[in-house]
Amino acid sequence: MNKVIISALLVFASQATAEDAHWKPRSIGFLVLEGVYNTELVAPMDVMQHVIGRVEPAPKVFTIGLTKDPVRTAEGLRILPDYGLDDAPEIDVLVVASTTGSRDRDRKDPKLVAWVAERGKKARHVMSLCWGAFLLAEAGLLDGGSATTFPTEWDQMEKEYPKIDVQRDHSFVDAGHALTSVGGVKSYEIAMYFVEKLYGKVVTEGIAGGLLIDWDIEALHYVKSK
């Protein structure tokens, strides 16, 4: 390989790295399905919404259901999705919260799985909380990388999806395109981490102060891989 080609490749690589460092999402879409768990939906949405007013341009944060019909959370709240699968706008970051049907009903719905696969591949990042990882796994978005889910399902995920390197004893996994969390209150950790990754420490410290979160990214137990 001659010096001209090598120089061109080095320039391209440096430009790509710079673009990655400065990339910011225009849209963050939360998939809300029947039986979604309050914490796995509200925790990351809480953090993402608090980005608005702190950065310019701020991302548009919205919800997507199977349709625009109301869904009921596992704990009984009723949510009216902003969009359905058929009219959802472009999504830079797709967030899949856990539901009571993540391990059976949701991943057996061919239209839903196909939609998640298509939109997830187009998105710059996908993120799952708790059992939401099963829907990402069924859509093939976790193949060849590391991921996690709720601790009681580590063995099941490892058995059913052998292409995934299931990580244990960590709050979340950052595998580049896909980020996965064990869920529960740890859903705040992955969301705060993601915001700091995108917008920096000043923004996350401001959000932490508003939400009264003791925030220290160095104290987190997570895996970062490619």
C-alpha positions in Angstrom: 0.0 0.0 0.0 1.6 3.3 -1.1 2.0 6.4 1.1 -0.8 8.3 -0.6 -3.4 5.6 0.2 -2.2 5.3 3.8 -2.4 9.1 4.3 -5.9 9.1 2.9 -7.0 6.3 5.2 -5.5 8.1 8.2 -7.3 11.3 7.3 -10.6 9.4 6.8 -10.2 7.6 10.2 -9.4 10.9 12.0 -12.5 12.5 10.4 -14.7 9.6 11.4 -13.4 9.8 15.0 -14.1 13.5 15.1 -17.6 13.0 13.7 -18.3 10.4 16.4 -17.1 12.7 19.1 -19.4 15.5 18.0 -22.5 13.5 17.0 -25.6 14.3 18.9 -29.1 12.7 18.5 -31.9 14.6 16.9 -34.5 12.1 18.1 -34.8 9.6 20.9 -37.8 7.2 20.6 -39.1 5.1 23.5 -41.0 1.9 22.5 -44.0 1.6 24.9 -45.8 -1.7 24.8 -48.6 -3.1 26.9 -47.3 -4.1 30.3 -44.3 -1.8 30.2 -42.6 -1.4 33.6 -42.8 2.1 35.0 -39.1 2.3 36.1 -37.6 0.9 32.9 -39.5 3.5 30.9 -39.6 6.5 33.2 -36.0 6.4 34.5 -34.3 6.8 31.1 -37.0 9.1 29.8 -36.6 11.3 32.9 -32.9 11.7 32.2 -33.3 12.2 28.4 -36.0 14.8 28.9 -33.8 16.8 31.3 -31.3 17.2 28.5 -33.8 19.6 26.9 -33.0 23.1 28.0 -29.4 22.3 28.8 -28.1 21.8 25.2 -28.8 23.2 21.8 -30.1 21.6 19.7 -31.8 19.3 22.1 -33.1 15.9 20.9 -36.8 15.4 20.4 -38.0 12.7 22.9 -41.2 10.7 22.1 -43.0 7.4 22.6 -44.0 4.8 20.1 -46.6 2.1 20.6 -47.8 -0.7 18.3 -50.5 1.9 17.5 -51.6 5.2 19.0 -54.0 3.4 21.3 -53.4 3.7 25.0 -51.3 1.1 26.8 -51.3 0.2 30.4 -48.1 -0.2 32.3 -47.4 -3.2 34.6 -48.2 -1.0 37.5 -51.4 0.4 36.1 -50.6 3.8 34.5 -52.2 4.5 31.2 -49.9 6.0 28.5 -51.0 7.5 25.1 -48.1 6.9 22.6 -47.1 9.8 20.4 -46.8 7.5 17.4 -47.6 4.0 16.2 -45.2 1.7 14.4 -46.6 2.8 11.0 -46.1 6.5 11.4 -43.1 6.8 13.7 -40.5 9.4 12.5 -36.8 8.8 12.1 -35.1 7.6 15.3 -31.5 8.2 16.1 -31.7 6.4 19.5 -34.2 3.6 20.0 -35.0 2.7 23.6 -36.7 -0.5 24.4 -38.1 -0.8 28.0 -39.0 -4.0 29.6 -42.6 -5.3 29.6 -44.4 -8.2 31.1 -44.4 -9.7 27.6 -40.7 -9.1 26.6 -39.8 -12.7 27.0 -42.8 -14.2 25.1 -45.5 -12.0 23.5 -43.3 -9.2 22.2 -40.6 -11.3 20.6 -43.2 -13.6 19.0 -44.8 -10.7 17.2 -43.3 -10.8 13.7 -44.3 -7.2 12.7 -42.9 -5.8 15.9 -39.6 -7.8 15.6 -39.2 -6.7 12.0 -39.9 -3.1 12.9 -37.3 -3.2 15.7 -34.8 -4.8 13.4 -35.2 -2.3 10.7 -35.4 0.8 12.9 -32.7 -0.5 15.2 -30.2 -1.0 12.3 -30.9 2.5 11.0 -30.5 4.1 14.5 -27.1 5.3 15.7 -27.8 3.5 19.0 -30.3 1.1 20.5 -30.8 0.8 24.3 -32.7 -1.8 26.3 -33.7 -2.0 29.9 -34.1 -5.2 31.8 -36.0 -7.8 29.7 -36.2 -5.4 26.8 -32.9 -7.0 25.7 -34.9 -10.1 24.6 -36.6 -8.0 21.9 -33.3 -6.6 20.7 -31.8 -10.1 20.7 -34.7 -11.5 18.7 -34.3 -8.7 16.2 -30.6 -9.7 15.8 -29.3 -6.4 17.1 -27.2 -7.9 19.8 -25.5 -10.6 17.7 -21.7 -10.7 17.9 -21.5 -8.3 20.9 -21.8 -8.1 24.6 -25.1 -7.5 26.4 -26.9 -8.0 29.7 -30.5 -8.3 31.0 -32.2 -8.8 34.3 -30.0 -11.1 36.4 -32.5 -13.9 36.7 -32.5 -14.2 32.9 -28.8 -14.3 32.2 -28.8 -18.1 31.7 -31.9 -18.0 29.5 -30.4 -15.3 27.2 -27.1 -17.1 27.0 -28.9 -20.4 26.1 -31.4 -18.9 23.5 -29.0 -16.4 21.9 -25.5 -18.0 21.7 -24.2 -15.2 19.4 -24.4 -12.8 22.3 -21.7 -12.6 24.9 -23.9 -12.3 28.0 -22.2 -10.2 30.7 -23.0 -10.8 34.4 -22.5 -8.8 37.6 -22.5 -5.5 35.8 -25.2 -2.8 35.8 -25.0 -2.2 32.1 -23.0 -2.9 28.9 -21.9 -0.4 26.3 -21.2 -2.4 23.2 -21.1 0.6 20.9 -24.2 0.5 18.8 -26.2 -1.4 21.5 -26.4 -0.5 25.2 -28.2 -2.9 27.6 -29.0 -2.6 31.3 -30.1 -4.9 34.0 -33.0 -2.5 34.6 -34.7 -1.4 37.8 -33.3 1.7 39.4 -30.1 0.9 37.5 -31.9 2.2 34.5 -30.9 5.7 35.7 -27.3 4.7 35.5 -27.2 3.7 31.9 -29.2 6.8 30.9 -26.9 9.2 32.9 -23.9 7.4 31.4 -25.2 7.8 27.9 -26.0 11.5 28.4 -22.5 12.1 29.7 -21.0 10.2 26.8 -22.9 12.4 24.4 -22.9 15.8 26.2 -20.2 15.8 28.8 -19.9 16.1 32.6 -21.4 19.5 33.0 -24.7 18.4 31.6 -24.9 15.3 33.6 -23.9 17.1 36.8 -26.8 19.5 36.2 -29.2 16.7 35.6 -28.0 14.9 38.7 -28.5 18.0 40.8 -32.0 18.4 39.5 -32.9 14.8 40.1 -30.9 14.5 43.4 -28.8 11.7 42.1 -25.4 11.1 43.6 -23.5 10.9 40.3 -20.0 9.6 39.8 -19.3 7.9 36.5 -16.1 6.4 37.9 -18.1 4.4 40.5 -20.2 2.5 38.0 -19.9 -1.2 37.4 -20.3 -1.6 33.7 -18.6 -3.2 30.6 -17.6 -1.2 27.6 -16.8 -3.3 24.5 -16.9 -3.2 20.7 
